[in-house]
């Protein structure tokens, strides 16, 4: 099975990932930790950046591959 990083998904797949996994506890904890640690010089906290840090991979429909 081929897997994809968030940024490799099409718009529909990315929308599904945000809707399905955006509120997961691990995602929210990472976002909160990064907000606490970042400064003005830090990279933008985009959805793709967050999922890249988590190293999550998805199928072509945006379903998380564990």
N, C-alpha and C positions, 0 to 999 in steps of 0.2 A: 504494500500500500504506500502510495506516495504521500508525503506530508509537506506542509507549507508553513512558513513563518507568517505572522499576521500581515506584514507588508506585501507578501506574495499573493494574498487572497484578492479576489475581485471585490467590488463594492458590496455586493450582496453578502458574501462571506464575512467581510469585515463588520458589516452591520449586525449580522447574527452573533458574532463573537462579542461585540460590545453589549448587545441586549442580553445574551445568555450568561456571560461570564464577568461582565463589568462590575457586578455587585458582590461577587464572591469574596469571602472574608480575606483570603490570602492576597487578592488583588488590592483590596481596600487598605490592608495593613501596609503593603509595599508602597502604595501611593502616599499614605500618611507619613511613613518613614522618610520617603524621598522629599516630601514637602518640608518636613522638619529639618532635613540636612542640606537642602539646596540653598544656593545664593543666586544673586542676579546673573552671575557668569555661568551657571549650570545650564545644561541643555533643556529644552522644553520637555515637559512630561507628557508626551503624546501617548496615545493608546498603543501604538506600535512599539514605542520605546519600553513601555511597561511590560508588554508581553514578550519582548525580546529579553529583558532582564530575567523574567521568569523562565525563559527558554521553553515556552510552550509551543507545541506544534499542532497543526490542525489539518483535517482533511479538506477537500476542495469545497465543502459546504460550510466550513467554519466550526465543525465539531472538534472539540479538544481530543487529541490522541494522547492517552496516558502512557 
